Amino acid sequence: MTLLKISFFVSLLAMAFNLNAEAKTDLRVLIDVSGSMKKNDPNNLRVSALRLLIGIVPKSSKTGVWMFEKSTSQLIPQQNVTNAWKQQARRLAGKIHSRGQRTDIETAIRQVIANWGDANKNYNRHLILLSDGMIDVAKDPRKNLESRQKIISQLLPKLKHNGIKVHSIALSKHADHKLLKLLSRETKGWYEAVNNSKRLHRTFLTLFENTTKTDKVPLKNNRFQIDKSISDMTLLVFKDKTSPRTMLINPDNKKWSYKNRPEKVKWFSENNYDLITVRKPKSGSWQLHAKLDADNRVMVITNLKLKTTDIAQHLLAGDIIKINTWLEQKDKKISTQNFLKLVGFKLHADGLSKTPNILHDDGLRGDRQGKDGIYHARLSNLIKPGAYTLTITAKSPTFERILVKNIRIHADPVKVRILEIHSASQSILQAVSTPGLFKQYSLKMKLIFSDKHSLALKKNHLDIYEVSIPTKYNGQTCFLEVIGHRANQSPVVERLSYVLPKYKKKVIKKIKKTVKPIIKTTPKEIKEKVIEPKIEKVVEKVNKKKRRKKKKSKRMIAKVNWGTVTIGVIVANIFLIGLGVFFFLRSKRKPKLNTADIDMDNGG
């Protein structure tokens, strides 16, 4: 079921990118078909996932699919989506397999983005990369490392320059998580590991709401209101084994289900969700018969849109969020006061405040101009680091719209770690910038010591800033100075303090050398004190050996059993005597030679 969830939400990603988007979508998908997929996708759920994606991709987009292993091949042509393209794509999706050898991500990315060129304002570019392994282009580990470094040093800058967001999904714990995470982080895409399967689909929903401005209507107690401006609506309904059968009840009190519905209702049902799309839904009150779930959504395509200025996904503690929101009818801002006086604009910051903030259009409290149709609010209590949800609501007696944005507040602009090299009694300080916080190429960092000496941090091939610290500063306090510009052009100057490790001094054991004194002696003394004692020792050794031999022989004699020896001698003598008598008697019985017989025989 894990891969089925992945399949659905990868597909939903494309749908979310296209719902209510001003720019068209250019979506390209890379699917790993290496042999390891037999284990990680034994039921080949990639086929059903891709067919789902094909079914919901809107006709206003361009979409293509590639398979990769040691080589890359195009499975579905990159074309404008039409009914004919969808029919062909569904058939070709069945060719996805798990028979490939190796995993050449570098070649796959190069081939897919080859004709993309510079960034194009008319298209939002997205690349979905599904892989379950490490880079494996050859048996030689050095070649695999070279390929990985080329992705970082050559392809990553190109992806950034061309405005391509990489959404990478690691399908196993053996995937190159660091590389996939880096590609997504640096291109402002999304990274997800399959191991977090329990919250995977809801995490993806958070991504959709952060990367798109999809129009939604509130779903309260499984009821929602549809107005005349809505041309299409899509319901995402989560369910489990205990959930009742999903049913949709329209304003005429007609009940629709997966098996019993009109032709204009497209219903995709799986074990863990239902995806229902209704063209030209009737205005009025609708009801959903399903298990209540806070993550259920009603996404709509409408001419009456709720718009807002961009809100940064990543923020620093102490930041102030300024929000401007307005309504558009057929892509034109509504400023008619007779209409707007019936609309209430509110901002609810889940986890930051219990009561909603009212947005104003009166030229006060930060609002630039009164009664211009742009409503303003600000949040200044962003102190505690963590993840929070912002919900903007525009409500009138006849319609209601909501926008959802998820933000994360960080304590520091960079994450720092100090590597200790005990063999050299030296440290290396590494720093990684918070994703999405700084403008590209604006960040500079340096380490300042107590004696005012400073060292600049340099970026390595993994986009990590690092510097080697001289041993003389071990145990001292240093300061990391961070200078850069935020995405909104505001300058950032931060100084963070760190205590460097203090290494123990190596203990060298001293070897005591004993020096024998030199004593002057006469030949006579040498003979008496040295030579004669040595001779006596040698003689004593020889005597000891002789004494040991005598004792040994005596012990051996004492150990002999003389009774046994005597009996043995007597038995031997008797045997010899008997043998002599036997041969004597035998010689006496020997017959005499008869000469007469011999002559007779010869004569015959």
MIMAR-772884 format. One line per 8 residues: their letters; for each residue x, y, z negated of C-alpha. Coordinates in steps of 0.001 Angstrom, whole numbers, plus 500000, padded with zeros to 6 digits. Each point is the difference from the previous one (the first is absolute). Layout:
N
a> X/Y/Z | ...
This chain:
604
mtllkisf> 500000/500000/500000 | 502955/502323/499441 | 500893/500146/503667 | 496348/500411/500892 | 499888/503080/497818 | 503129/501268/501713 | 498473/499325/503364 | 496876/501953/499203
fvsllama> 501730/502988/498521 | 502598/500228/502719 | 497060/500181/502334 | 498143/502455/497814 | 503120/502169/500096 | 499520/500552/503707 | 496320/500739/499496 | 500705/502488/497238
fnlnaeak> 502529/501780/502143 | 497399/500519/502703 | 496867/500885/498056 | 499378/503717/500296 | 503555/500721/501192 | 500558/503098/502125 | 503035/498536/501731 | 499778/496657/501775
tdlrvlid> 501782/496971/498650 | 502868/498155/501614 | 500234/496747/498048 | 502612/497323/500598 | 500234/496731/498110 | 503025/497735/499485 | 499237/496441/498837 | 502647/497589/498720
vsgsmkkn> 499707/496540/501640 | 503149/498418/498544 | 499943/496400/498782 | 499768/501028/496336 | 496433/501142/500700 | 498960/496324/499881 | 500482/500250/496237 | 498855/503581/499403
dpnnlrvs> 497034/499883/502428 | 499194/496276/500273 | 496480/500605/501346 | 501201/502585/502550 | 497700/502675/498605 | 501898/502558/502074 | 497737/499006/502894 | 496776/500871/498167
alrlligi> 501593/503157/498595 | 500979/501183/503451 | 496558/499220/501434 | 498460/502049/497208 | 502320/502870/500837 | 499043/499739/503655 | 496332/500091/499126 | 500118/503235/497993
vpkssktg> 502566/502043/501936 | 498052/502910/501532 | 499988/500632/503714 | 501638/503407/499512 | 503299/498364/498984 | 502931/498288/501673 | 501005/496649/498544 | 502523/497243/500749
vwmfekst> 501335/496901/498265 | 503454/498369/500103 | 501341/496714/498587 | 503608/499726/498857 | 502534/497392/498930 | 503494/499843/501585 | 498379/501736/502982 | 497023/502347/500348
sqlipqqn> 497075/499466/502346 | 496880/502070/500606 | 496894/498072/499096 | 497336/502614/500777 | 500720/502897/502391 | 500238/503545/498621 | 496964/501629/501596 | 496993/502187/499331
vtnawkqq> 497447/497867/498214 | 497046/498956/502158 | 497502/497142/499900 | 502071/498116/502591 | 503178/500528/497953 | 498297/498674/496856 | 498765/496903/501802 | 503485/499259/501319
arrlagki> 501635/500778/496647 | 497765/497592/498076 | 501027/497198/502345 | 503719/500834/499831 | 499956/500152/496181 | 499721/496204/499935 | 503582/499755/501284 | 501495/501071/496670
hsrgqrtd> 502175/497137/498694 | 502673/499048/497443 | 502565/498318/502256 | 502504/502835/500356 | 503637/499997/498976 | 501711/502768/498012 | 498649/503465/499105 | 501309/502860/502139
ietairqv> 498197/503067/498622 | 502450/502409/501631 | 499276/498850/503567 | 496262/499897/499280 | 499881/503617/498826 | 502203/501189/502873 | 497758/498379/502599 | 496722/501193/498476
ianwgdan> 501011/503672/499673 | 502011/500139/503253 | 497456/502125/501909 | 498589/501980/497076 | 502201/503073/500448 | 499809/503178/497934 | 497156/500689/497595 | 496677/500781/501677
knynrhli> 497376/502138/498238 | 497243/498309/501975 | 500700/496603/498394 | 500526/498687/496492 | 502636/497294/500350 | 499937/496927/497773 | 502101/496845/500054 | 498853/496983/497975
llsdgmid> 502824/497553/499258 | 499186/496595/498500 | 502974/497833/499046 | 500785/497273/497498 | 503802/499822/500162 | 503378/501655/500033 | 501765/501140/503164 | 501360/496858/501646
vakdprkn> 501527/500606/503435 | 502924/497549/499706 | 501672/497501/497687 | 502761/502522/499323 | 498903/502121/496961 | 502067/502923/501318 | 497854/500246/503134 | 496833/499999/497896
lesrqkii> 501410/502826/497872 | 500987/501957/503121 | 496453/499679/501370 | 498550/501192/496699 | 502290/503032/499913 | 499040/500908/503572 | 496341/500101/498972 | 500861/502450/497230
sqllpklk> 502555/502149/501819 | 498504/500005/503517 | 496332/498989/500001 | 498824/501675/496800 | 501022/503523/501149 | 498283/499344/503322 | 496790/498886/498279 | 500013/503208/497960
hngikvhs> 500714/502202/503008 | 497240/498392/502059 | 497405/500377/497232 | 499414/496265/499544 | 498626/498771/496676 | 501151/496475/499184 | 497617/497907/497896 | 501967/496932/498929
ialskhad> 498611/496919/498293 | 502273/497351/498482 | 498306/496610/500246 | 502301/498179/497577 | 502505/500554/497210 | 502782/499137/502452 | 499311/503031/502193 | 502436/502921/500124
hkllklls> 497961/502094/497589 | 502606/502763/499708 | 500141/500540/503753 | 496217/499899/500516 | 499476/502354/497081 | 502613/502409/501371 | 498400/500074/503462 | 496572/500798/498559
retkgwye> 501203/502487/497420 | 502084/502049/502423 | 497304/500110/502695 | 497206/500807/497485 | 498379/496654/500662 | 498959/497217/497640 | 501797/496956/498597 | 498379/497055/498275
avnnskrl> 501217/496638/498708 | 497682/496981/500235 | 500885/498924/496460 | 497570/502624/498684 | 497041/498171/501528 | 497502/500757/497220 | 500038/503746/500695 | 501199/499923/503590
hrtfltlf> 496749/500944/501762 | 499229/502802/497541 | 503544/501336/500338 | 499501/500158/503746 | 496741/501892/499467 | 501993/502576/498025 | 502360/500291/502966 | 497145/500646/502438
enttktdk> 498634/502798/497864 | 503461/501561/499707 | 500902/499880/503682 | 496665/500943/501572 | 497222/502517/499528 | 497198/497539/500467 | 496526/501363/499298 | 498089/498082/497354
vplknnrf> 496655/500234/498264 | 499723/499182/496276 | 498890/496514/499016 | 498292/500107/496589 | 498395/496910/498506 | 500134/498475/503504 | 497898/502831/501478 | 501095/502634/502508
qidksisd> 498445/502759/502113 | 500353/500277/503805 | 499205/503284/501754 | 499226/500801/503646 | 503565/501135/500793 | 501413/496475/499511 | 500400/498040/503242 | 501702/496877/498583
mtllvfkd> 500591/498511/496587 | 502276/497198/498805 | 499504/498279/496648 | 502840/498186/498239 | 498547/497644/497374 | 502290/497966/497746 | 498732/496701/498617 | 501070/496788/498320
ktsprtml> 498628/496536/499381 | 497544/501283/497379 | 498640/502809/502189 | 496488/499751/501437 | 499525/499887/503774 | 500564/503473/501374 | 496886/501700/501367 | 499468/503484/501422
inpdnkkw> 496601/501698/499544 | 499187/502917/502321 | 497696/502975/499293 | 497064/498011/501466 | 500604/497312/497363 | 501131/497503/502629 | 502545/497492/498703 | 503011/499067/502137
syknrpek> 502465/497181/499357 | 502837/498343/501861 | 497609/497504/501613 | 497013/502290/500408 | 500809/503440/501449 | 499333/502160/503097 | 502406/500028/502945 | 501245/503494/499177
vkwfsenn> 501361/498706/496650 | 503475/498405/500161 | 500680/497824/496971 | 503372/498418/499248 | 499832/497685/496982 | 502817/498291/498107 | 500301/498377/496592 | 501225/503160/498272
ydlitvrk> 498305/502800/501931 | 497320/501093/502481 | 500649/502649/502629 | 496762/501425/501426 | 499786/502580/502784 | 496700/501651/500958 | 499653/502205/503082 | 497623/502958/499731
pksgswql> 498786/499161/496489 | 496618/501359/498993 | 500121/503010/497673 | 498734/499458/496505 | 500776/497929/496932 | 501820/496691/500513 | 500570/497234/497517 | 502678/497338/499741
hakldadn> 499142/496662/498399 | 503394/498853/498740 | 502202/499828/496914 | 500929/503442/498680 | 503615/500891/500756 | 501694/503375/499554 | 502065/499421/503164 | 497034/499480/502326
rvmvitnl> 499874/502715/502643 | 497601/501522/502527 | 502083/501540/502810 | 498206/502093/502601 | 500546/501688/503321 | 498183/503322/499966 | 499927/503462/501488 | 499706/501455/496505
klkttdia> 503446/499549/498473 | 501549/500859/496676 | 503511/501377/500546 | 502824/500813/497624 | 503558/501239/500120 | 502741/497406/499736 | 500668/498793/496469 | 503454/498587/499304
qhllagdi> 499895/496358/498977 | 503131/500295/497820 | 500298/502794/497436 | 502340/501056/497202 | 498862/500376/496424 | 499075/503640/499517 | 498851/500550/503587 | 496795/501886/500768
ikintwle> 497617/498622/502619 | 498165/502615/502053 | 497023/498611/501881 | 498026/501726/502757 | 496996/498224/501498 | 497269/500868/502492 | 497294/498486/502223 | 500119/499725/503797
qkdkkist> 497138/499531/502444 | 501160/498803/503426 | 503622/500920/499120 | 499068/503576/498969 | 500228/501285/496442 | 496646/500785/498401 | 499909/503440/498365 | 496241/500685/500079
qnflklvg> 499121/500966/496437 | 496330/498967/500279 | 501235/496457/500661 | 502939/499956/497554 | 498023/501313/497038 | 498215/496655/499956 | 503320/498073/499873 | 501983/499313/496849
fklhadgl> 503744/499244/500203 | 501653/498083/497170 | 503409/498449/499298 | 500317/497051/497642 | 503493/498991/498885 | 499700/496479/498598 | 502453/499592/497123 | 500887/503713/499890
sktpnilh> 496729/501562/498871 | 496670/498683/498725 | 497838/502747/501486 | 499998/500927/503703 | 501489/503285/501218 | 497694/502345/501897 | 501386/501377/503276 | 499271/503672/500665
ddglrgdr> 499760/502308/503021 | 499899/503372/498210 | 503501/501425/500556 | 500952/499311/496358 | 502084/497348/498162 | 502365/499570/502938 | 497371/500078/502746 | 501463/502162/502772
qgkdgiyh> 496779/501423/501445 | 496477/499895/498687 | 497114/498560/502028 | 502170/498779/502877 | 498794/496403/499674 | 503270/498774/498423 | 499626/498801/496410 | 502967/499999/497637
arlsnlik> 501117/498171/496846 | 503289/499344/498232 | 501292/497353/497632 | 502798/500955/497622 | 499924/497246/497376 | 502243/497643/501983 | 502352/499060/497189 | 499772/496289/499329
pgaytlti> 501669/497812/502698 | 497770/497379/501593 | 497474/499317/502759 | 496751/501974/500209 | 496980/500305/502308 | 498554/503288/501237 | 496437/500046/501361 | 498584/503052/501793
taksptfe> 496210/500119/500371 | 497724/502236/502077 | 496349/499430/499110 | 496714/501537/501137 | 496363/498833/499871 | 500312/498503/503508 | 503536/498625/500211 | 503080/499068/497987
rilvknir> 503658/499513/500967 | 503062/498907/498035 | 503740/499915/500595 | 502281/497838/497863 | 503714/500638/499506 | 502425/498013/497848 | 503051/501727/498564 | 503002/498935/497947
ihadpvkv> 501753/502294/497536 | 503725/499383/499475 | 502038/501023/496962 | 503165/500821/501981 | 500782/500927/503629 | 502450/497107/500314 | 500494/496567/498510 | 503512/499530/498617
rileihsa> 501977/496951/498976 | 503601/499696/498855 | 501912/496917/501113 | 502699/498858/497612 | 503144/498405/501431 | 501627/498513/496903 | 502978/498542/501857 | 501084/503523/500965
sqsilqav> 498470/501832/496988 | 498220/502196/502538 | 496398/501062/500767 | 498035/500736/503179 | 496947/502266/499799 | 497234/499300/502536 | 496909/502136/500650 | 496908/499377/502160
stpglfkq> 497639/502876/500791 | 496313/499646/499201 | 498211/499070/503265 | 498068/502795/501693 | 501192/502614/497511 | 502703/501779/502005 | 500180/501356/503495 | 502174/497888/502264
yslkmkli> 503756/500785/499892 | 499544/502773/497399 | 501175/498049/496956 | 503476/500530/498512 | 501364/498620/496743 | 503188/500450/498022 | 501343/498802/496664 | 501354/502656/497629
fsdkhsla> 502340/499084/497108 | 500783/501768/496715 | 503185/501548/501413 | 497933/501634/502801 | 501404/497571/502578 | 497358/498742/502459 | 499666/497164/502520 | 497461/499886/502861
lkknhldi> 497885/496867/500426 | 500130/498471/503466 | 497256/497989/501687 | 500886/496400/500905 | 498498/497817/502738 | 497073/499096/497718 | 499067/503672/499495 | 501265/499866/496411
yevsiptk> 501997/502955/498682 | 503048/498877/498024 | 503328/501153/498545 | 502890/498269/498217 | 500788/501526/496608 | 503667/500427/498946 | 500934/497995/496904 | 501019/503108/498036
yngqtcfl> 496288/500919/499668 | 498996/496663/498438 | 497745/500530/496997 | 499334/503661/500787 | 496729/501751/500882 | 499602/501075/503625 | 497307/501929/501870 | 498373/499024/503300
evighran> 498965/503082/501955 | 497226/499417/502557 | 499364/502710/502614 | 497495/499777/502837 | 496698/501131/501484 | 496626/498398/499427 | 497679/499033/502845 | 498177/503317/499442
qspvverl> 503293/501918/500430 | 500238/500893/496292 | 503598/499785/498668 | 501014/497451/497364 | 502959/500354/497628 | 500243/497378/497269 | 502825/499187/497575 | 499814/496612/498295
syvlpkyk> 502419/498823/497294 | 501473/496503/499631 | 502466/498410/497596 | 502672/498000/501797 | 500995/496541/498722 | 502937/499739/497629 | 502184/496995/500676 | 501935/498197/497279
kkvikkik> 503754/500183/500229 | 501684/496785/501058 | 501829/498320/497135 | 503471/498728/500982 | 501410/497408/497613 | 503646/500615/499101 | 502293/496962/500040 | 502431/500019/497099
ktvkpiik> 503484/498986/501064 | 502157/498427/497233 | 503662/500790/500382 | 502408/497579/498367 | 502903/501690/498288 | 503488/499319/501301 | 502181/498423/497271 | 503726/499532/500386
ttpkeike> 501152/496498/498933 | 503333/498090/500047 | 500549/496707/501909 | 500114/498134/496687 | 496672/501445/498918 | 498500/499156/503393 | 501171/496397/499609 | 498613/499706/496477
kviepkie> 496738/501921/500540 | 499150/499090/503580 | 501854/497058/501537 | 500175/497619/497007 | 496303/500425/499083 | 499057/499253/503625 | 502148/496842/499990 | 498382/498887/496752
kvvekvnk> 496554/500526/501511 | 500889/497857/503033 | 501401/497196/497819 | 496961/500118/497779 | 497717/499636/503064 | 501920/496914/501201 | 499827/498383/496556 | 496285/500653/499795
kkrrkkkk> 499456/498206/503323 | 501967/496955/498794 | 498040/499833/496765 | 496707/500221/501893 | 501059/497054/502271 | 500912/497799/497021 | 496738/500741/498258 | 498120/499231/503188
skrmiakv> 501705/496598/500493 | 499291/499053/496398 | 496387/500914/500392 | 499790/497876/503142 | 501549/496996/498257 | 497691/500389/497058 | 497056/500002/502272 | 500857/496530/501583
nwgtvtig> 497721/497066/498945 | 502451/497140/499541 | 497366/497334/499475 | 498580/500645/503450 | 503467/499884/501538 | 500773/496587/498361 | 496782/498428/501265 | 500702/501303/503482
vivanifl> 503481/498408/500050 | 498651/496607/498838 | 497257/499994/502665 | 502553/500839/502701 | 502322/497136/498956 | 497154/497481/499977 | 498993/501133/503494 | 503545/499515/501303
iglgvfff> 500363/496522/498449 | 496715/498837/501482 | 501029/501278/503423 | 503249/497992/499811 | 498210/496756/499069 | 497571/500486/502909 | 502724/500196/502604 | 501872/497001/498473
lrskrkpk> 496993/497670/500188 | 499257/501083/503533 | 503476/499007/501183 | 499611/496500/498504 | 496854/499277/502033 | 501540/500806/503402 | 499723/496867/502451 | 503196/498344/501425
lntadidm> 500756/500043/503724 | 499224/496604/501818 | 502544/499518/502851 | 498245/496934/501413 | 496905/502001/500687 | 502047/502572/501782 | 501619/497437/502296 | 496704/498442/500832
dngg> 498499/503218/500973 | 502869/500813/502214 | 499879/496653/501723 | 496271/500129/500738
